[in-house]
């Protein structure tokens, strides 16, 4: 039997979305499809393992069942996908699925419960009215089960043509849901190219603790881990939205990062990643926080017991520097942070300007990278990446204007591999001490000294450092006049022809 490929699974799971497409918002139905993919995967892995144990123990079912109790996940019979498929025509199929998921979580408490006792599926119900009236809901769930029972969705490891195909299918779905979900997509997904860029810019060494304090569905965190190049790293994340937290938890398991720690809660108001009573420290922190979030938690900042806002309290209506402050305070003595920000973070004044000034004076800021517009789901505004490094080797700061380097797509611009390499290579040369102050590459990159930044009142607006001005070409007035006269003569000829035809038609 031919191995199932990444494309086979991607096509099959995307087809399964037809059950909901056009009748339910993608930001809602994504949770149902991704949950079913997770359940189908656990069920198929269970079957694969059971089959191997039966072979090993010469068909001894009881012995095989005992061995199964020590596998990654325990799958009760009524929580198995086959059981649900066999009951697809039941009038209470939504309730049957909910019970199956609840019991699956219960027997895998250590993996599928948060530290606060929240089950990973508690924010989703297959018996919910959001799926329509009972008749419509049952029809949709039946079709969903049929789609996931397709031959191309045999997810047993022994039938797959690669080790990370399931994780790849999950990422494929999340990316496509983000494309369909519009503005809401930014809440759970960072475009793959931006995640890759940020992961490469903050590339972690073996043994690193890597964190994303606003991890969404976990894709950026996974990219940062894979960039290490070995299995010797640990992943930590926190996400405020319960449904998105569940996606991140499932995403980690589907990528075989079983030891990842993903917490549910508001990172600013209630940070969950701690060592005792103190914030946990990390080698690498990456994030794409919500842009200029209002009501971010300014009311608790003055009395923050973790003292994250000692440089200043950001304005109530713009939480960008709140997330940056948190990230910096969670770096260890040689840690590095990379964060996606709106450009206002680079130049806004008042309390933000004071925080920015202190961070620069501490020599934490290493690079400012301007990205093209329309890269992110839900907003067309251009963003920037800021790199903070507690182990900088100089006092200078690298500025890159990559805003003109991208591939223009129908709905969204994309960074090409060459664009990412250009940015990363420039940054790595700077971080290695190879670039001197001044222009590095015309209209692209510049190394600024602390004195220059101070002269600019600590304003980091990229055009202040990278000169992108394009001179207008000289105009040949005589040639332009000749072209105008030529066009006027042609116009007279055309007008005369039109008059002739109009006379023939007795219009004039």
C-alpha positions as CSV (number, residue, x, y, z in Angstrom):
1,X,0.0,0.0,0.0
2,X,1.4,3.4,-1.0
3,X,2.3,5.8,1.8
4,X,-0.1,8.7,2.4
5,X,1.6,12.0,1.5
6,X,1.3,15.5,3.0
7,X,-0.7,16.6,0.0
8,X,-3.1,13.6,0.4
9,X,-3.9,14.6,4.0
10,X,-4.0,18.3,3.3
11,X,-6.5,17.8,0.5
12,X,-8.6,15.5,2.6
13,X,-8.8,17.7,5.6
14,X,-9.5,20.8,3.5
15,X,-12.4,18.9,1.8
16,X,-13.8,18.1,5.3
17,X,-14.3,21.9,5.8
18,X,-16.9,21.8,3.0
19,X,-19.4,20.6,5.6
20,X,-19.3,24.0,7.3
21,X,-18.1,26.4,4.5
22,X,-20.6,29.1,3.6
23,X,-22.9,28.5,6.6
24,X,-20.6,29.0,9.6
25,X,-17.8,31.5,10.1
26,X,-14.3,30.0,9.7
27,X,-13.2,31.5,13.0
28,X,-15.9,29.2,14.6
29,X,-15.8,26.0,12.5
30,X,-12.0,25.8,12.6
31,X,-12.2,24.5,16.2
32,X,-14.5,21.6,15.1
33,X,-12.3,20.5,12.2
34,X,-9.0,20.7,14.1
35,X,-10.5,18.9,17.1
36,X,-11.8,16.1,14.9
37,X,-8.3,15.9,13.2
38,X,-6.7,15.5,16.7
39,X,-9.2,12.8,17.7
40,X,-8.8,10.9,14.5
41,X,-5.0,11.0,14.9
42,X,-5.1,9.7,18.5
43,X,-7.5,6.9,17.4
44,X,-5.4,5.9,14.4
45,X,-2.2,5.9,16.5
46,X,-4.0,3.8,19.1
47,X,-4.9,1.2,16.4
48,X,-1.4,1.1,15.0
49,X,0.1,0.5,18.4
50,X,-2.5,-2.1,19.3
51,X,-1.8,-4.0,16.1
52,X,1.9,-4.0,16.8
53,X,1.4,-5.3,20.4
54,X,-1.0,-8.0,19.2
55,X,1.8,-9.2,16.8
56,X,4.4,-9.0,19.6
57,X,2.2,-11.0,22.0
58,X,0.9,-13.5,19.5
59,X,-2.7,-12.3,19.6
60,X,-3.0,-12.0,23.4
61,X,-5.6,-9.2,23.6
62,X,-5.5,-8.7,27.3
63,X,-1.7,-8.4,27.4
64,X,-1.8,-6.0,24.5
65,X,-4.4,-3.9,26.3
66,X,-2.2,-3.7,29.4
67,X,0.7,-2.5,27.3
68,X,-1.5,0.2,25.7
69,X,-2.1,1.7,29.2
70,X,1.6,2.9,29.0
71,X,1.3,4.7,25.6
72,X,1.3,8.5,25.0
73,X,-2.5,8.6,25.1
74,X,-5.2,6.3,26.4
75,X,-8.3,6.2,24.1
76,X,-11.4,4.7,25.7
77,X,-13.5,2.6,23.3
78,X,-16.4,5.1,23.2
79,X,-13.9,8.0,22.6
80,X,-12.4,6.3,19.6
81,X,-13.2,7.8,16.2
82,X,-14.6,4.4,14.9
83,X,-17.2,4.4,17.7
84,X,-18.3,7.9,16.7
85,X,-18.4,7.0,13.0
86,X,-20.5,3.9,13.8
87,X,-23.0,6.2,15.6
88,X,-23.0,8.9,13.0
89,X,-26.7,8.5,12.3
90,X,-27.8,8.9,15.9
91,X,-30.1,11.8,16.6
92,X,-27.9,12.9,19.6
93,X,-24.5,12.5,17.7
94,X,-23.4,15.9,19.0
95,X,-23.9,14.8,22.6
96,X,-22.1,11.5,21.9
97,X,-19.1,13.3,20.6
98,X,-19.0,15.7,23.6
99,X,-19.0,12.7,26.0
100,X,-16.3,11.0,24.0
101,X,-14.1,14.1,24.2
102,X,-14.8,14.7,27.9
103,X,-13.8,11.1,28.8
104,X,-10.7,11.2,26.6
105,X,-9.6,14.3,28.5
106,X,-10.4,12.6,31.9
107,X,-8.2,9.5,31.3
108,X,-5.4,11.7,30.0
109,X,-5.6,14.4,32.7
110,X,-1.8,15.0,32.9
111,X,-1.7,15.9,29.2
112,X,-5.1,17.4,28.4
113,X,-5.9,19.5,31.5
114,X,-4.5,22.9,32.4
115,X,-2.9,23.5,35.8
116,X,-6.2,25.3,36.7
117,X,-8.2,22.2,35.9
118,X,-9.5,23.3,32.5
119,X,-10.0,20.5,30.0
120,X,-8.6,21.1,26.5
121,X,-12.0,20.7,24.9
122,X,-14.1,22.6,27.4
123,X,-14.5,25.6,25.1
124,X,-16.0,23.5,22.3
125,X,-19.3,21.6,22.1
126,X,-20.4,19.5,19.1
127,X,-23.9,19.7,20.5
128,X,-23.9,23.5,20.3
129,X,-26.6,25.5,18.5
130,X,-23.8,27.4,16.6
131,X,-23.8,24.3,14.3
132,X,-27.4,25.0,13.4
133,X,-30.8,23.6,14.2
134,X,-30.8,19.9,15.4
135,X,-31.5,18.5,11.9
136,X,-28.8,20.7,10.2
137,X,-26.3,20.1,13.0
138,X,-26.7,16.3,12.8
139,X,-26.3,16.4,9.0
140,X,-23.1,18.4,9.3
141,X,-21.6,16.2,12.0
142,X,-22.5,13.1,10.0
143,X,-20.7,14.5,6.9
144,X,-17.7,15.5,9.0
145,X,-17.3,12.0,10.4
146,X,-17.7,10.6,6.8
147,X,-15.0,12.9,5.5
148,X,-12.6,12.0,8.3
149,X,-13.3,8.3,7.6
150,X,-11.9,8.6,4.1
151,X,-9.1,6.4,2.9
152,X,-6.7,9.4,2.5
153,X,-7.2,10.2,6.2
154,X,-5.7,7.0,7.5
155,X,-3.4,8.7,10.0
156,X,-1.6,5.6,11.4
157,X,2.1,6.3,11.6
158,X,2.9,3.1,9.6
159,X,0.9,4.4,6.7
160,X,2.3,7.9,6.6
161,X,5.1,9.0,4.2
162,X,6.8,11.2,6.8
163,X,7.3,11.8,10.5
164,X,5.7,15.3,10.7
165,X,2.8,14.9,8.2
166,X,0.1,15.3,10.9
167,X,1.6,18.4,12.3
168,X,2.0,19.7,8.8
169,X,-1.7,19.1,8.1
170,X,-2.6,20.9,11.3
171,X,-0.5,23.9,10.3
172,X,-2.0,23.8,6.8
173,X,-5.5,24.0,8.2
174,X,-4.7,26.8,10.6
175,X,-3.0,28.8,7.8
176,X,-6.0,28.4,5.5
177,X,-8.5,29.2,8.3
178,X,-6.5,32.3,9.0
179,X,-6.8,33.3,5.3
180,X,-10.6,32.8,5.4
181,X,-11.2,34.3,8.8
182,X,-10.0,37.8,7.9
183,X,-9.5,40.2,10.9
184,X,-10.1,37.6,13.5
185,X,-7.2,35.5,12.2
186,X,-4.6,37.7,13.8
187,X,-5.8,36.3,17.2
188,X,-4.5,32.8,16.5
189,X,-2.0,32.8,13.7
190,X,1.2,34.5,12.5
191,X,2.0,34.1,8.8
192,X,4.5,31.2,8.3
193,X,7.1,33.4,6.6
194,X,7.1,35.9,9.4
195,X,7.4,33.1,12.0
196,X,10.3,31.6,10.0
197,X,12.0,35.0,9.9
198,X,11.6,35.6,13.7
199,X,12.7,32.1,14.5
200,X,15.9,32.6,12.4
201,X,16.6,36.0,13.9
202,X,16.4,34.6,17.4
203,X,18.0,31.2,16.6
204,X,18.4,29.3,19.9
205,X,21.3,27.1,20.9
206,X,20.9,23.6,22.1
207,X,19.5,23.3,25.6
208,X,17.5,26.6,25.4
209,X,14.3,27.5,27.1
210,X,12.1,29.1,24.4
211,X,8.9,31.1,25.2
212,X,6.1,32.8,23.4
213,X,4.0,34.7,26.0
214,X,1.2,35.3,23.5
215,X,1.5,32.0,21.6
216,X,-1.8,31.8,19.7
217,X,-2.1,28.4,18.1
218,X,1.6,27.8,18.8
219,X,3.0,27.9,15.3
220,X,5.7,30.6,16.0
221,X,6.8,28.8,19.1
222,X,7.2,25.5,17.1
223,X,9.2,27.3,14.4
224,X,11.5,28.7,17.1
225,X,12.1,25.3,18.5
226,X,12.7,23.6,15.1
227,X,15.3,26.3,14.4
228,X,17.5,24.8,17.1
229,X,18.4,21.9,14.8
230,X,18.2,19.2,17.5
231,X,15.6,17.9,20.1
232,X,17.5,19.6,22.9
233,X,15.2,22.5,23.8
234,X,12.0,23.1,25.8
235,X,9.0,25.1,24.8
236,X,6.8,27.3,26.9
237,X,3.8,29.4,26.0
238,X,0.8,31.3,27.3
239,X,-2.4,32.2,25.6
240,X,-5.3,34.3,26.9
241,X,-8.1,32.9,24.6
242,X,-9.4,29.5,25.8
243,X,-10.2,28.1,22.3
244,X,-6.8,29.2,20.9
245,X,-5.0,27.8,24.0
246,X,-6.6,24.4,23.1
247,X,-5.4,24.7,19.5
248,X,-1.9,25.3,20.8
249,X,-2.0,22.3,23.1
250,X,-3.1,20.0,20.3
251,X,-0.6,21.6,17.9
252,X,2.2,20.7,20.3
253,X,1.1,17.0,20.6
254,X,0.6,16.7,16.8
255,X,4.2,17.9,16.3
256,X,5.4,15.4,19.0
257,X,6.4,18.2,21.5
258,X,4.7,16.3,24.3
259,X,6.7,18.1,27.0
260,X,5.8,21.6,25.9
261,X,4.2,23.7,28.6
262,X,1.3,25.8,27.4
263,X,-0.7,27.8,29.9
264,X,-4.1,29.4,29.6
265,X,-4.3,33.0,31.0
266,X,-3.7,36.7,30.5
267,X,0.1,37.1,30.3
268,X,0.0,40.7,31.6
269,X,-2.6,40.3,34.4
270,X,-1.8,36.8,35.4
271,X,1.5,35.4,34.1
272,X,1.5,31.6,34.5
273,X,5.1,30.7,33.5
274,X,6.8,31.0,36.9
275,X,9.6,29.5,39.0
276,X,8.1,29.7,42.5
277,X,6.8,33.3,43.0
278,X,9.2,34.7,40.3
279,X,8.8,34.9,36.6
280,X,10.5,32.1,34.7
281,X,13.6,33.1,32.8
282,X,14.2,32.1,29.2
283,X,17.0,32.0,26.7
284,X,14.7,33.0,23.8
285,X,11.4,34.9,23.8
286,X,9.4,35.4,20.6
287,X,6.0,37.0,20.2
288,X,3.5,38.6,17.8
289,X,1.3,40.3,20.4
290,X,-2.0,42.0,19.6
291,X,-1.2,45.4,18.0
292,X,-1.9,48.4,20.3
293,X,-4.2,46.5,22.6
294,X,-6.5,48.6,24.7
295,X,-7.5,47.5,28.2
296,X,-4.3,45.5,28.4
297,X,-4.0,45.7,32.2
298,X,-2.8,49.3,33.0
299,X,-4.8,49.2,36.2
300,X,-2.5,46.6,37.7
301,X,0.8,47.9,36.3
302,X,1.6,50.3,39.1
303,X,1.4,47.5,41.7
304,X,2.7,44.7,39.5
305,X,4.3,42.3,41.9
306,X,6.8,41.2,39.3
307,X,8.0,44.8,38.7
308,X,7.8,44.5,35.0
309,X,7.0,48.1,34.4
310,X,9.8,49.8,36.3
311,X,10.8,51.7,33.2
312,X,7.4,53.2,32.9
313,X,3.7,52.3,32.5
314,X,2.5,52.2,28.8
315,X,-0.7,54.2,28.0
316,X,-4.0,52.5,28.8
317,X,-5.0,52.3,25.2
318,X,-1.8,50.9,23.8
319,X,-0.3,47.8,25.3
320,X,2.6,47.2,22.9
321,X,5.3,48.3,25.4
322,X,3.6,46.3,28.1
323,X,4.2,43.0,26.2
324,X,7.8,44.1,25.3
325,X,8.5,45.0,29.0
326,X,7.2,41.6,30.0
327,X,9.4,39.8,27.4
328,X,12.5,41.7,28.5
329,X,11.9,40.9,32.1
330,X,11.7,37.2,31.3
331,X,15.0,37.0,29.6
332,X,17.9,35.4,31.4
333,X,21.3,37.1,31.6
334,X,22.2,36.2,28.0
335,X,18.7,36.0,26.6
336,X,17.3,37.3,23.3
337,X,13.8,38.5,22.4
338,X,12.2,39.1,19.0
339,X,8.8,40.8,18.8
340,X,6.5,42.0,16.0
341,X,5.2,45.5,16.6
342,X,3.3,48.3,14.8
343,X,5.5,51.2,13.7
344,X,4.1,53.5,16.3
345,X,6.1,51.7,18.9
346,X,9.2,53.1,17.3
347,X,8.4,56.8,17.6
348,X,5.4,57.5,19.8
349,X,6.2,59.9,22.7
350,X,4.9,60.3,26.3
351,X,5.3,57.2,28.5
352,X,6.2,55.0,25.5
353,X,9.0,57.4,24.6
354,X,10.4,57.2,28.1
355,X,10.3,53.4,28.2
356,X,12.0,53.3,24.7
357,X,14.7,55.7,25.9
358,X,15.5,53.6,29.0
359,X,15.6,50.3,27.0
360,X,18.0,51.9,24.5
361,X,20.2,53.4,27.2
362,X,20.4,49.9,28.8
363,X,21.8,48.7,25.4
364,X,19.2,46.0,25.0
365,X,18.0,47.0,21.6
366,X,19.9,45.2,18.8
367,X,17.9,45.6,15.6
368,X,14.8,47.3,14.1
369,X,13.5,45.7,10.9
370,X,10.8,47.2,8.8
371,X,8.5,44.7,7.1
372,X,6.3,45.1,4.0
373,X,2.7,46.2,4.3
374,X,-0.2,43.7,4.1
375,X,1.8,40.7,5.5
376,X,-0.6,40.0,8.4
377,X,-4.1,38.6,8.4
378,X,-6.7,41.2,9.4
379,X,-4.6,44.4,8.9
380,X,-2.8,45.9,5.9
381,X,-0.6,48.2,8.0
382,X,3.2,47.5,7.8
383,X,4.8,46.2,11.0
384,X,8.4,45.9,12.3
385,X,10.4,43.4,14.2
386,X,12.5,44.5,17.2
387,X,15.3,42.4,18.5
388,X,16.5,42.8,22.1
389,X,19.7,41.1,23.2
390,X,21.2,40.9,26.7
391,X,24.4,39.7,25.2
392,X,25.1,42.4,22.6
393,X,28.7,42.8,21.6
394,X,28.4,46.5,20.7
395,X,26.4,49.6,21.6
396,X,25.2,50.1,18.0
397,X,21.8,49.3,16.6
398,X,21.0,47.8,13.2
399,X,18.2,49.3,11.1
400,X,16.8,47.4,8.1
401,X,14.2,48.6,5.7
402,X,12.8,45.5,4.0
403,X,9.5,47.1,3.2
404,X,10.0,46.9,-0.6
405,X,11.2,43.3,-0.7
406,X,8.3,40.9,-1.0
407,X,6.1,39.0,-3.4
408,X,2.8,40.6,-4.2
409,X,-0.1,38.1,-3.8
410,X,-3.8,38.5,-4.4
411,X,-5.0,38.9,-0.9
412,X,-1.8,39.2,1.1
413,X,1.9,40.0,0.5
414,X,4.5,37.4,1.3
415,X,8.2,37.3,2.2
416,X,10.1,35.2,-0.2
417,X,12.9,32.9,0.9
418,X,15.4,35.3,-0.7
419,X,13.9,38.2,1.3
420,X,14.2,36.3,4.6
421,X,17.8,35.3,3.8
422,X,18.7,38.9,3.0
423,X,17.4,40.1,6.4
424,X,18.8,37.2,8.4
425,X,22.3,37.4,6.7
426,X,22.5,41.2,7.3
427,X,21.5,40.8,10.9
428,X,23.9,37.9,11.6
429,X,26.8,39.9,10.1
430,X,25.9,42.7,12.5
431,X,25.5,40.5,15.5
432,X,28.9,39.0,14.8
433,X,30.5,42.5,14.7
434,X,31.2,42.5,11.0
435,X,29.3,45.7,10.2
436,X,30.6,49.2,11.0
437,X,28.5,52.3,11.7
438,X,27.0,54.0,8.7
439,X,25.3,52.8,5.6
440,X,25.7,49.0,5.1
441,X,23.6,48.6,2.0
442,X,22.2,51.6,0.1
443,X,18.4,52.1,0.8
444,X,18.3,48.9,2.8
445,X,20.4,48.8,6.0
446,X,22.2,51.2,8.4
447,X,24.2,50.8,11.6
448,X,23.4,53.6,14.0
449,X,25.6,54.6,17.0
450,X,24.1,55.5,20.4
451,X,25.0,59.2,19.7
452,X,22.9,59.2,16.5
453,X,19.9,57.7,18.2
454,X,20.2,60.2,21.0
455,X,20.4,63.1,18.5
456,X,17.1,61.8,17.1
457,X,15.6,62.0,20.7
458,X,15.5,58.2,20.8
459,X,13.1,58.1,17.9
460,X,13.6,54.8,16.0
461,X,11.5,55.6,12.9
462,X,13.4,53.7,10.2
463,X,13.5,56.5,7.6
464,X,15.6,58.6,10.0
465,X,18.4,56.1,9.6
466,X,17.9,54.3,6.3
467,X,17.7,56.8,3.4
468,X,15.1,55.4,1.0
469,X,14.6,58.7,-0.9
470,X,14.4,58.2,-4.7
471,X,15.5,61.1,-6.8
472,X,13.1,62.1,-9.6
473,X,14.7,61.6,-13.0
474,X,15.5,64.8,-14.9
475,X,12.7,65.8,-17.3
476,X,13.7,66.6,-20.9
477,X,11.3,69.5,-21.5
478,X,11.9,69.7,-25.3
479,X,11.2,65.9,-25.7
480,X,8.0,66.1,-23.7
481,X,6.8,69.1,-25.8
482,X,7.5,67.1,-29.0
483,X,5.5,64.2,-27.6
484,X,2.6,66.5,-26.8
485,X,2.6,67.9,-30.3
486,X,2.6,64.5,-31.8
487,X,-0.3,63.3,-29.6
488,X,-2.3,66.5,-30.5
489,X,-1.8,65.8,-34.3
490,X,-2.9,62.1,-33.8
491,X,-5.9,63.4,-31.9
492,X,-6.9,65.7,-34.7
493,X,-6.7,62.9,-37.2
494,X,-8.9,60.6,-35.1
495,X,-11.4,63.4,-34.5
496,X,-11.6,64.0,-38.3
497,X,-12.3,60.3,-38.9
498,X,-15.0,60.3,-36.2
499,X,-16.7,63.3,-37.8
500,X,-16.7,61.6,-41.2
501,X,-18.4,58.5,-39.7
502,X,-20.9,60.5,-37.8
503,X,-21.9,62.5,-40.9
504,X,-22.5,59.2,-42.7
505,X,-24.8,58.1,-39.9
506,X,-26.6,61.5,-40.1
507,X,-25.7,62.1,-36.4
508,X,-24.1,65.5,-37.3
